Amino acid sequence: MLAARRYVFALVAILFLVACDRAPTLPRLSPHDVILAFGDSLTHGTGASEETAYPAVLASLSGHTVINAGVPGDTTATGLRRLPAVLAEYKPRLVLLCLGGNDMLRQQPAATTENNLRLLVQTIRASGAEVVLIGVPEPKLFGGAPDFYARVAKDMKLPLEEEAFNDVLKDNRLKSDPIHANAAGYRVVAERLDEFLKEAGAL
């Protein structure tokens, strides 16, 4: 009997640990819910056309309205200043947050970028929207997404997609220049995000 109780206790403990390690999920979007893609030139679609930027492709894949709120040159600091007005205008249910690349290019302190990302997430959540954090690679050879993306995602219990842009920007066939994708690259990003949102439960 004691052995059986120990077995049950161990099983419950294992299931609890598995649940703790599981990636955060998202509420399912209704057909009329708006997705806001908020970021810099990678969101805007620099290197491709408006129709082939990842938000436009994601809209066609998901069947949802996806607003392209990407501004080339945006940093986490300038994003913080314009975010409230964008949220008020579009009232999204889900925000795809992709900022930090220009902070790295301008050699801003990583701690400042991380803090700004946390403030961006807090602002989005205060509006009632969910957040997916999208990591971008450091602008150096073999540079993956910096650790601060994972820290923010873990601490704030966010779904994190940190591989799509990293994989695309390592493939010259998918790039328009050293730091931007081309139309084919943005399609890959859109397809990866569509699959990510399905796995997270939003689609």
N, CA and C of each residue as an Amber inpcrd file, in Angstrom:
protein
   609
   0.8370000  -1.2140000   0.0000000   0.0000000   0.0000000   0.0000000
   0.8710000   1.2640000   0.0000000   1.9170000   1.2080000   0.8280000
   2.8200000   2.3490000   0.9050000   3.5250000   2.5710000  -0.4290000
   3.9240000   1.4650000  -1.0480000   4.5900000   1.5640000  -2.3500000
   3.6550000   2.1730000  -3.3860000   2.3880000   1.8040000  -3.3400000
   1.4070000   2.3440000  -4.2890000   1.2300000   3.8410000  -4.0850000
   1.1920000   4.2550000  -2.8380000   1.0540000   5.6900000  -2.5430000
   2.2670000   6.4650000  -3.0470000   3.4510000   5.8780000  -2.8570000
   4.6630000   6.5410000  -3.3450000   4.6450000   6.6610000  -4.8660000
   4.1520000   5.6100000  -5.5170000   4.0710000   5.6230000  -6.9800000
   3.1400000   6.7320000  -7.4500000   1.9680000   6.8270000  -6.8020000
   0.9970000   7.8670000  -7.1730000   1.5740000   9.2530000  -6.9270000
   2.2470000   9.4250000  -5.7970000   2.8460000  10.7180000  -5.4810000
   3.8950000  11.0930000  -6.5200000   4.7430000  10.1100000  -6.8960000
   5.7780000  10.3740000  -7.8900000   5.1620000  10.7250000  -9.2380000
   4.0890000  10.0340000  -9.5950000   3.4180000  10.3110000 -10.8710000
   2.8380000  11.7140000 -10.8930000   2.2010000  12.1170000  -9.7970000
   1.6420000  13.4670000  -9.7030000   2.7450000  14.5110000  -9.8020000
   3.8710000  14.2580000  -9.1390000   4.9880000  15.1980000  -9.1750000
   5.5320000  15.3480000 -10.5930000   5.6430000  14.2320000 -11.3140000
   6.1420000  14.2780000 -12.6930000   5.1890000  15.0620000 -13.5740000
   3.8890000  14.8050000 -13.4360000   2.9000000  15.5210000 -14.2390000
   2.9230000  17.0130000 -13.9360000   3.1460000  17.3600000 -12.6700000
   3.2230000  18.7680000 -12.2880000   4.4250000  19.4440000 -12.9470000
   5.5690000  18.7490000 -12.9420000   6.7690000  19.3220000 -13.5560000
   6.5980000  19.4740000 -15.0570000   5.9610000  18.5030000 -15.6870000
   5.7110000  18.5960000 -17.1210000   4.8140000  19.7820000 -17.4280000
   3.7870000  19.9750000 -16.6180000   2.8640000  21.1010000 -16.8200000
   3.5870000  22.4280000 -16.6480000   4.5260000  22.4810000 -15.7120000
   5.2660000  23.7230000 -15.4750000   6.1720000  24.0620000 -16.6540000
   6.6910000  23.0050000 -17.3100000   7.6100000  23.2310000 -18.4210000
   6.8860000  23.4790000 -19.7390000   5.5950000  23.2470000 -19.7790000
   4.8570000  23.3810000 -21.0280000   4.8300000  24.8480000 -21.4660000
   4.9600000  25.0670000 -22.7670000   4.9460000  26.4270000 -23.2930000
   3.6000000  27.0910000 -23.0170000   3.6080000  28.3850000 -22.7400000
   2.3340000  29.0890000 -22.5100000   1.4180000  28.9800000 -23.7290000
   0.1380000  28.8970000 -23.4640000  -0.8340000  28.8090000 -24.5420000
  -1.6010000  30.1210000 -24.6660000  -2.4260000  30.2110000 -25.7230000
  -3.2000000  31.4150000 -25.9910000  -4.6750000  31.0570000 -26.1160000
  -5.5740000  31.9800000 -25.7490000  -6.9990000  31.7500000 -25.9880000
  -7.2730000  31.6860000 -27.4920000  -8.2380000  30.8900000 -27.8790000
  -8.5770000  30.7780000 -29.2960000  -9.1990000  32.0850000 -29.7860000
  -8.7340000  32.5540000 -30.9240000  -9.2650000  33.7830000 -31.5040000
 -10.6100000  33.5190000 -32.1640000 -11.5090000  34.4780000 -32.0480000
 -12.7660000  34.3960000 -32.7890000 -12.5130000  34.9060000 -34.2080000
 -13.4110000  34.5940000 -35.1550000 -13.1850000  34.9970000 -36.5460000
 -12.9850000  36.4990000 -36.7370000 -13.5380000  37.3100000 -35.8350000
 -13.4660000  38.7610000 -36.0060000 -12.3410000  39.4100000 -35.2020000
 -11.5960000  38.6190000 -34.4480000 -10.5030000  39.1820000 -33.6520000
  -9.3700000  39.6770000 -34.5560000  -8.8140000  40.8200000 -34.1740000
  -7.7310000  41.4400000 -34.9380000  -6.3810000  41.0460000 -34.3440000
  -5.4520000  40.7210000 -35.2280000  -4.0600000  40.4780000 -34.8400000
  -3.2440000  41.7090000 -35.2390000  -2.4480000  42.2140000 -34.3180000
  -1.5910000  43.3670000 -34.5880000  -0.1420000  42.9080000 -34.6370000
   0.5170000  43.1340000 -35.7730000   1.9490000  42.8620000 -35.8950000
   2.6800000  44.1660000 -35.6130000   3.3500000  44.2310000 -34.4660000
   3.9780000  45.4710000 -34.0100000   5.4860000  45.2860000 -33.9840000
   6.1860000  46.1200000 -34.7630000   7.6310000  45.9640000 -34.7990000
   8.3190000  47.0100000 -35.6490000   9.4490000  46.6120000 -36.2240000
  10.2750000  47.5330000 -37.0050000  10.2490000  47.1540000 -38.4780000
  11.3880000  47.2830000 -39.1590000  11.4240000  47.0210000 -40.6000000
  11.1460000  45.5660000 -40.9400000  11.4660000  44.6380000 -40.0360000
  11.1840000  43.2350000 -40.2960000   9.6810000  42.9700000 -40.3250000
   8.9340000  43.7330000 -39.5620000   7.4770000  43.6340000 -39.5970000
   6.9210000  44.4190000 -40.7810000   7.4870000  45.5860000 -41.0090000
   7.0510000  46.4250000 -42.1250000   7.2010000  45.7030000 -43.4550000
   8.2580000  44.9060000 -43.5750000   8.4890000  44.1620000 -44.8030000
   9.5470000  44.7650000 -45.6930000  10.4850000  45.5030000 -45.1070000
  11.5790000  46.0900000 -45.8870000  12.3100000  44.9830000 -46.6560000
  12.4920000  45.2230000 -47.9570000  13.1030000  44.2180000 -48.8070000
  12.1010000  43.4620000 -49.6430000  10.8110000  43.7490000 -49.4280000
   9.7340000  43.1080000 -50.1860000   8.6080000  44.1190000 -50.3550000
   7.4970000  43.7020000 -50.9120000   6.3580000  44.5960000 -51.0950000
   5.4040000  44.4840000 -49.9130000   4.4590000  45.4050000 -49.8440000
   3.4590000  45.3690000 -48.7680000   2.6860000  44.0580000 -48.7860000
   2.4060000  43.5480000 -49.9860000   1.6160000  42.3320000 -50.1200000
   2.3960000  41.0780000 -49.7360000   3.7310000  41.1800000 -49.7350000
   4.5350000  40.0060000 -49.3980000   5.2280000  40.1370000 -48.0400000
   4.9690000  41.2070000 -47.3010000   5.4490000  41.3220000 -45.9230000
   4.7640000  40.2410000 -45.0880000   5.4070000  39.8230000 -44.0040000
   4.8590000  38.6860000 -43.2760000   3.4400000  38.9120000 -42.7370000
   3.0600000  40.1300000 -42.2660000   1.6860000  40.2860000 -41.7840000
   0.6290000  40.0160000 -42.8620000   0.8890000  40.4560000 -44.0980000
  -0.0660000  40.2300000 -45.1820000  -0.1740000  38.7490000 -45.5110000
   0.9560000  38.0660000 -45.5210000   0.9310000  36.6320000 -45.8070000
   0.2550000  35.8720000 -44.6740000   0.5360000  36.2620000 -43.4340000
  -0.1010000  35.6140000 -42.2880000  -1.6120000  35.8130000 -42.3230000
  -2.0570000  36.9750000 -42.7650000  -3.4960000  37.2260000 -42.8710000
  -4.1430000  36.2340000 -43.8340000  -3.4950000  35.9950000 -44.9670000
  -4.0690000  35.0620000 -45.9440000  -4.0240000  33.6280000 -45.4390000
  -2.9940000  33.2840000 -44.6900000  -2.8850000  31.9230000 -44.1610000
  -3.8750000  31.6640000 -43.0300000  -4.0480000  32.6540000 -42.1660000
  -4.8580000  32.4580000 -40.9540000  -6.3250000  32.8010000 -41.1390000
  -6.6350000  33.6210000 -42.1520000  -8.0040000  34.0740000 -42.3260000
  -8.3940000  35.1990000 -41.3840000  -7.4340000  35.7490000 -40.6510000
  -7.6950000  36.8480000 -39.7240000  -7.1740000  38.1680000 -40.2900000
  -7.7520000  39.2480000 -39.8050000  -7.1960000  40.5660000 -40.1010000
  -5.8870000  40.7160000 -39.3380000  -4.8050000  40.9960000 -40.0600000
  -3.5050000  41.2100000 -39.4300000  -3.0240000  42.6020000 -39.8230000
  -2.9550000  43.4930000 -38.8580000  -2.5290000  44.8680000 -39.0840000
  -1.0160000  44.9520000 -39.0800000  -0.4600000  45.5470000 -40.1190000
   0.9890000  45.7440000 -40.1780000   1.3300000  47.0910000 -39.5310000
   1.8230000  47.0220000 -38.3010000   2.2390000  48.2250000 -37.5730000
   3.7510000  48.2210000 -37.3970000   4.4370000  47.8870000 -38.4840000
   5.8920000  47.9050000 -38.4620000   6.4270000  49.2360000 -38.9720000
   7.3590000  49.8220000 -38.2460000   7.9610000  51.0970000 -38.6290000
   9.4710000  50.9090000 -38.7290000  10.0350000  51.0410000 -39.9430000
  11.4850000  50.8920000 -40.0870000  12.2430000  51.8310000 -39.1470000
  13.2770000  51.2990000 -38.5250000  14.0910000  52.0950000 -37.6130000
  13.5890000  52.1170000 -36.1860000  12.4220000  51.5500000 -35.9400000
  11.8570000  51.5780000 -34.5950000  12.7410000  50.8080000 -33.6140000
  12.8930000  51.3560000 -32.4320000  13.5570000  50.6770000 -31.3270000
  12.5130000  50.3420000 -30.2750000  12.9230000  49.6490000 -29.2320000
  11.9710000  49.3680000 -28.1540000  11.5070000  50.6720000 -27.4960000
  12.3810000  51.6680000 -27.4450000  12.0190000  52.9490000 -26.8160000
  10.9980000  53.7090000 -27.6570000  11.2360000  53.8290000 -28.9740000
  10.2720000  54.5440000 -29.8180000   8.9830000  53.7450000 -29.9460000
   9.1060000  52.4080000 -29.9200000   7.9130000  51.5720000 -29.9440000
   7.0360000  51.8200000 -28.7340000   7.6590000  51.9930000 -27.5850000
   6.8900000  52.2740000 -26.3630000   6.0700000  53.5530000 -26.4990000
   6.6380000  54.5380000 -27.1860000   5.9410000  55.8240000 -27.3050000
   4.7360000  55.7420000 -28.2430000   4.8350000  54.9490000 -29.2900000
   3.7340000  54.9130000 -30.2450000   2.7190000  53.7970000 -29.9780000
   3.0880000  52.8200000 -29.1360000   2.2190000  51.6700000 -28.9010000
   0.8160000  52.0280000 -28.3960000   0.6570000  52.8930000 -27.3820000
  -0.6980000  53.1420000 -26.8700000  -1.6740000  53.6180000 -27.9400000
  -1.2450000  54.5000000 -28.8300000  -2.1340000  55.0090000 -29.8760000
  -2.5120000  53.9070000 -30.8660000  -1.5650000  53.0330000 -31.1700000
  -1.8460000  51.9320000 -32.0980000  -2.8430000  50.9570000 -31.4740000
  -2.6660000  50.6500000 -30.2090000  -3.6010000  49.7610000 -29.5190000
  -4.9990000  50.3720000 -29.4780000  -5.0710000  51.6710000 -29.2100000
  -6.3680000  52.3470000 -29.1410000  -7.0590000  52.3710000 -30.4990000
  -6.2780000  52.4790000 -31.5640000  -6.8620000  52.5550000 -32.9020000
  -7.4050000  51.2130000 -33.3810000  -6.6410000  50.1350000 -33.1750000
  -7.0110000  48.8480000 -33.7790000  -7.6590000  47.8620000 -32.8160000
  -7.4940000  48.0740000 -31.5030000  -8.0930000  47.2040000 -30.4870000
  -7.8560000  45.7220000 -30.7940000  -6.5980000  45.3160000 -30.8980000
  -6.3010000  43.9200000 -31.2420000  -6.6080000  42.9620000 -30.0910000
  -6.8320000  41.7100000 -30.4500000  -6.9840000  40.6520000 -29.4410000
  -5.6470000  39.9730000 -29.1890000  -4.7660000  40.0570000 -30.2000000
  -3.4500000  39.4380000 -30.1010000  -2.4190000  40.3500000 -30.7510000
  -1.2780000  40.5160000 -30.0820000  -0.1870000  41.3400000 -30.6180000
   1.0430000  40.4650000 -30.8140000   1.6020000  40.5130000 -32.0160000
   2.8660000  39.8590000 -32.3200000   3.9560000  40.9130000 -32.1680000
   4.7240000  40.8260000 -31.1020000   5.6910000  41.8650000 -30.7430000
   7.0820000  41.4640000 -31.2220000   7.6180000  42.2390000 -32.1620000
   8.9280000  41.9270000 -32.7450000   9.7930000  43.1830000 -32.7860000
  10.4730000  43.4540000 -31.6910000  11.3500000  44.6150000 -31.5850000
  12.6550000  44.2080000 -30.9060000  13.6670000  45.0200000 -31.0910000
  14.9560000  44.7770000 -30.4540000  16.1200000  44.7850000 -31.4230000
  15.8400000  44.5350000 -32.7130000  16.9130000  44.5010000 -33.6960000
  17.6550000  45.8170000 -33.8140000  16.9180000  46.9170000 -33.8670000
  17.5670000  48.2310000 -33.9970000  18.2770000  48.6430000 -32.7140000
  17.7830000  48.1690000 -31.5770000  18.5000000  48.4090000 -30.3180000
  19.8940000  47.7900000 -30.4090000  19.9560000  46.5610000 -30.9450000
  21.2420000  45.8730000 -31.0670000  22.1450000  46.5710000 -32.0850000
  21.5690000  46.9920000 -33.2200000  22.3590000  47.6740000 -34.2420000
  22.9470000  48.9810000 -33.7110000  22.2120000  49.6390000 -32.8210000
  22.6740000  50.9080000 -32.2450000  23.4220000  50.6970000 -30.9360000
  23.6570000  49.4280000 -30.6100000  24.4430000  49.0520000 -29.4280000
  23.8660000  49.6340000 -28.1350000  22.5590000  49.5760000 -28.0430000
  21.9080000  49.9630000 -26.7960000  22.1860000  48.8950000 -25.7370000
  22.2470000  49.2710000 -24.4630000  22.4700000  48.2600000 -23.4190000
  21.3740000  47.1960000 -23.4460000  21.7900000  45.9410000 -23.3500000
  20.8190000  44.8500000 -23.3820000  19.7990000  44.9700000 -22.2550000
  20.2400000  45.4530000 -21.0970000  19.3210000  45.5960000 -19.9620000
  18.2260000  46.6070000 -20.2640000  18.5570000  47.6630000 -21.0050000
  17.5570000  48.6670000 -21.3850000  16.5410000  48.0750000 -22.3490000
  17.0400000  47.3290000 -23.3400000  16.1410000  46.6760000 -24.2950000
  15.2180000  45.7050000 -23.5800000  15.7700000  44.9130000 -22.6920000
  14.9550000  43.9390000 -21.9430000  13.8850000  44.6440000 -21.1180000
  14.2570000  45.7060000 -20.4360000  13.2820000  46.4320000 -19.6340000
  12.1830000  47.0320000 -20.5000000  12.5680000  47.5760000 -21.6570000
  11.5640000  48.1420000 -22.5570000  10.6180000  47.0730000 -23.0850000
  11.1430000  45.8900000 -23.3830000  10.2770000  44.7960000 -23.8260000
   9.2520000  44.4440000 -22.7490000   9.6890000  44.4340000 -21.5000000
   8.7570000  44.1520000 -20.4020000   7.6710000  45.2290000 -20.3230000
   8.0580000  46.4760000 -20.5050000   7.0830000  47.5630000 -20.4760000
   6.1200000  47.4710000 -21.6570000   6.6160000  47.0740000 -22.8220000
   5.7570000  46.8900000 -23.9890000   4.7290000  45.7960000 -23.7200000
   5.1770000  44.6910000 -23.1460000   4.2590000  43.5900000 -22.8300000
   3.2070000  44.0440000 -21.8180000   3.6330000  44.7550000 -20.7880000
   2.6890000  45.2460000 -19.7790000   1.6450000  46.1710000 -20.3980000
   2.0820000  47.0410000 -21.3220000   1.1580000  47.9610000 -21.9810000
   0.1470000  47.2030000 -22.8230000   0.6160000  46.2010000 -23.5460000
  -0.2880000  45.3990000 -24.3810000  -1.2960000  44.6560000 -23.5140000
  -0.8220000  44.0300000 -22.4660000  -1.7330000  43.2820000 -21.5950000
  -2.7380000  44.1910000 -20.9030000  -2.3160000  45.3900000 -20.5630000
  -3.2300000  46.3400000 -19.9280000  -4.3780000  46.7090000 -20.8540000
  -4.1630000  46.5900000 -22.1680000  -5.2280000  46.8880000 -23.1370000
  -6.1930000  45.7300000 -23.2970000  -5.8450000  44.5680000 -22.7130000
  -6.6980000  43.3940000 -22.8220000  -6.2710000  42.4150000 -23.8890000
  -5.1550000  42.6900000 -24.5730000  -4.6840000  41.8130000 -25.6470000
  -3.6650000  40.8050000 -25.1270000  -3.5650000  39.6810000 -25.8340000
  -2.5320000  38.6930000 -25.5690000  -1.2810000  39.0640000 -26.3630000
  -0.1450000  38.4780000 -25.9730000   1.1290000  38.8180000 -26.6110000
   1.8840000  37.5570000 -27.0110000   2.4380000  37.5810000 -28.2160000
   3.4530000  36.6110000 -28.6300000   4.7330000  37.4040000 -28.8630000
   5.8140000  36.9900000 -28.2130000   7.0960000  37.6610000 -28.3720000
   7.8840000  36.9700000 -29.4830000   8.3740000  37.7690000 -30.4280000
   9.1600000  37.2390000 -31.5430000  10.6000000  37.7200000 -31.3850000
  11.5140000  36.7790000 -31.2460000  12.9280000  37.1280000 -31.0950000
  13.6020000  37.3050000 -32.4350000  14.5790000  38.1940000 -32.4730000
  15.3770000  38.3960000 -33.6880000  16.8480000  38.1710000 -33.3420000
  17.6350000  37.7030000 -34.3210000  19.0290000  37.3740000 -34.0190000
  19.9070000  38.6040000 -33.8470000  20.9660000  38.4200000 -33.0890000
  21.9720000  39.4710000 -32.9800000  22.6380000  39.6770000 -34.3440000
  22.9850000  40.9300000 -34.6750000  23.5850000  41.2080000 -35.9850000
  25.0590000  40.8310000 -36.0390000  25.3250000  39.5390000 -35.9320000
  26.6910000  39.0480000 -36.0240000  26.6540000  37.6250000 -36.5620000
  27.7900000  37.1370000 -36.9910000  27.8730000  35.8040000 -37.5690000
  27.4220000  34.7620000 -36.5450000  26.4850000  33.9180000 -36.9730000
  25.9390000  32.8470000 -36.1350000  25.2320000  33.3840000 -34.8880000
  24.7790000  34.6130000 -34.9510000  24.1120000  35.1810000 -33.7790000
  22.6600000  34.7530000 -33.6970000  22.3130000  34.0380000 -32.6580000
  20.9150000  33.7050000 -32.4210000  20.2440000  34.8280000 -31.6540000
  19.0040000  34.6080000 -31.2640000  18.2880000  35.6160000 -30.4760000
  18.9490000  35.7460000 -29.1030000  19.1860000  36.9720000 -28.6380000
  19.8110000  37.1610000 -27.3170000  18.9710000  36.5510000 -26.1940000
  19.6290000  36.2660000 -25.0910000  18.9700000  35.6030000 -23.9600000
  17.8330000  36.4150000 -23.3660000  17.8550000  37.7480000 -23.5610000
  16.8210000  38.5420000 -22.8850000  15.4220000  38.2200000 -23.4070000
  15.2980000  37.7690000 -24.6460000  13.9690000  37.3750000 -25.1300000
  13.4200000  36.2110000 -24.3100000  14.2650000  35.2110000 -24.0840000
  13.8270000  34.0470000 -23.3110000  13.5130000  34.4210000 -21.8690000
  14.2990000  35.3290000 -21.2910000  14.0250000  35.7480000 -19.9100000
  12.6850000  36.4550000 -19.8060000  12.4350000  37.3790000 -20.7220000
  11.1610000  38.1020000 -20.7070000  10.0060000  37.1230000 -20.8790000
  10.1390000  36.1990000 -21.8270000   9.0720000  35.2340000 -22.0800000
   8.8200000  34.3430000 -20.8650000   9.8910000  33.8800000 -20.2380000
   9.7390000  33.0170000 -19.0720000   9.1230000  33.7600000 -17.8940000
   9.6600000  34.9340000 -17.5960000   9.1880000  35.6920000 -16.4370000
   7.7430000  36.1460000 -16.5960000   7.3570000  36.4890000 -17.8350000
   6.0300000  37.0380000 -18.0680000   5.0710000  36.0110000 -18.6670000
   5.5510000  34.7510000 -18.7260000   4.7210000  33.6310000 -19.2010000
   4.1420000  33.9070000 -20.5860000   5.0370000  34.1920000 -21.5190000
   4.6560000  34.5140000 -22.8910000   5.0450000  33.4010000 -23.8410000
   4.2580000  33.1390000 -24.8650000   4.7420000  32.3040000 -25.9630000
   5.8650000  33.0450000 -26.6880000   6.9570000  32.3460000 -26.9560000
   8.1220000  32.9510000 -27.6040000   8.4540000  32.2020000 -28.8830000
   8.5330000  32.9330000 -29.9920000   8.9950000  32.3680000 -31.2560000
  10.3290000  33.0470000 -31.5660000  11.4190000  32.3010000 -31.4510000
  12.7420000  32.9190000 -31.6250000  13.5660000  32.2660000 -32.7230000
  12.9460000  31.4120000 -33.5280000  13.7030000  30.7100000 -34.5500000
  13.4250000  31.1870000 -35.9700000  12.2240000  31.7060000 -36.2360000
  11.8330000  32.0040000 -37.6230000  12.7830000  32.9990000 -38.2830000
  12.9270000  34.1840000 -37.7010000  13.8160000  35.1760000 -38.3110000
  15.2750000  34.7400000 -38.2420000  15.6490000  34.0260000 -37.1960000
  17.0150000  33.5430000 -37.0890000  17.3460000  32.6010000 -38.2510000
  16.4360000  31.6850000 -38.5590000  16.6630000  30.7390000 -39.6470000
  16.6600000  31.4430000 -41.0070000  15.7170000  32.3560000 -41.1900000
  15.6140000  33.0540000 -42.4770000  16.8410000  33.9100000 -42.7410000
  17.2970000  34.6370000 -41.7410000  18.4060000  35.5640000 -41.9470000
  19.7770000  34.8850000 -41.9910000  19.7870000  33.5590000 -41.8460000
  21.0170000  32.7990000 -42.0500000  21.0830000  32.2240000 -43.4630000
  20.0050000  32.3920000 -44.2150000  19.9160000  31.7930000 -45.5540000
  19.9100000  32.8990000 -46.6080000  20.9750000  33.0210000 -47.3640000
  21.0900000  34.0910000 -48.3530000  19.9860000  34.0560000 -49.3990000
  19.4120000  32.8970000 -49.6430000  18.3240000  32.7920000 -50.6170000
  17.0530000  33.4790000 -50.1280000  16.9670000  33.7240000 -48.8310000
  15.7580000  34.2830000 -48.2300000  15.9500000  35.7260000 -47.7740000
  17.0810000  36.3520000 -48.1780000  17.4100000  37.7000000 -47.7180000
  17.4750000  38.6890000 -48.8740000  17.0610000  39.9310000 -48.5800000
  17.2060000  41.0080000 -49.5620000  18.4870000  41.8030000 -49.3150000
  18.9710000  41.7660000 -48.0810000  20.2250000  42.4030000 -47.6860000
  20.6700000  41.7290000 -46.3930000  21.7930000  42.1300000 -45.7840000
  22.2780000  41.3910000 -44.6160000  21.3150000  41.3090000 -43.4290000
  20.3820000  42.2460000 -43.3010000  19.5280000  42.2440000 -42.1020000
  18.0340000  42.1670000 -42.3990000  17.6650000  42.0120000 -43.6780000
  16.2420000  41.9460000 -44.0190000  15.9480000  40.7250000 -44.8860000
  14.7470000  40.2190000 -44.7530000  14.3010000  39.1060000 -45.5930000
  13.8450000  39.6260000 -46.9470000  13.6730000  38.7110000 -47.8900000
  12.9990000  39.0380000 -49.1440000  11.5900000  38.4410000 -49.0920000
  10.8610000  38.4990000 -50.1850000   9.4780000  38.0080000 -50.1740000
   9.4120000  36.5380000 -49.7630000  10.3330000  35.7310000 -50.2850000
  10.3450000  34.3110000 -49.9270000  10.6310000  34.1280000 -48.4380000
  11.5430000  34.9460000 -47.8990000  11.8630000  34.8570000 -46.4810000
  10.6920000  35.2440000 -45.5880000   9.9940000  36.3260000 -45.9630000
   8.8430000  36.7350000 -45.1530000   7.7310000  35.6860000 -45.2110000
   7.6130000  34.9860000 -46.3400000   6.6190000  33.9110000 -46.4170000
   6.9770000  32.7940000 -45.4440000   8.2480000  32.4630000 -45.3620000
   8.6690000  31.4440000 -44.4020000   8.3140000  31.8760000 -42.9800000
   8.5900000  33.1350000 -42.6550000   8.2620000  33.6490000 -41.3170000
   6.7620000  33.5460000 -41.0650000   5.9480000  33.9440000 -42.0390000
   4.4950000  33.8850000 -41.8890000   4.0170000  32.4500000 -41.6840000
   4.5790000  31.5320000 -42.4440000   4.1830000  30.1290000 -42.3110000
   4.5650000  29.5800000 -40.9400000   5.7390000  29.9530000 -40.4730000
   6.1770000  29.4870000 -39.1490000   5.2970000  30.0710000 -38.0470000
   4.9390000  31.3530000 -38.1890000   4.0750000  31.9790000 -37.1830000
   2.6730000  31.3910000 -37.2190000   2.1710000  31.1000000 -38.4050000
   0.8500000  30.4680000 -38.5220000   0.8410000  29.1330000 -37.7870000
   1.8700000  28.3360000 -37.9830000   1.9700000  27.0440000 -37.2990000
   2.1410000  27.2420000 -35.7990000   2.9410000  28.2280000 -35.4110000
   3.1710000  28.5230000 -33.9900000   1.8640000  28.8930000 -33.3030000
   1.0550000  29.7460000 -33.9580000  -0.2120000  30.1710000 -33.3620000
  -1.2020000  29.0200000 -33.2790000  -1.1400000  28.1080000 -34.2110000
  -1.9950000  26.9260000 -34.1470000  -1.5970000  26.0500000 -32.9660000
  -0.2930000  25.8460000 -32.7970000   0.1950000  25.0090000 -31.6870000
  -0.1140000  25.6460000 -30.3350000  -0.0950000  26.9850000 -30.2960000
  -0.3820000  27.6900000 -29.0360000  -1.8730000  27.7660000 -28.7370000
  -2.7060000  27.4030000 -29.7090000  -4.1460000  27.3670000 -29.4800000
  -4.9110000  28.5780000 -29.9550000  -4.2090000  29.5720000 -30.5340000
  -4.9020000  30.7840000 -30.9570000  -5.6860000  30.5830000 -32.2440000
  -5.2130000  29.7000000 -33.1270000  -5.8720000  29.4530000 -34.4080000
  -6.4060000  28.0210000 -34.4790000
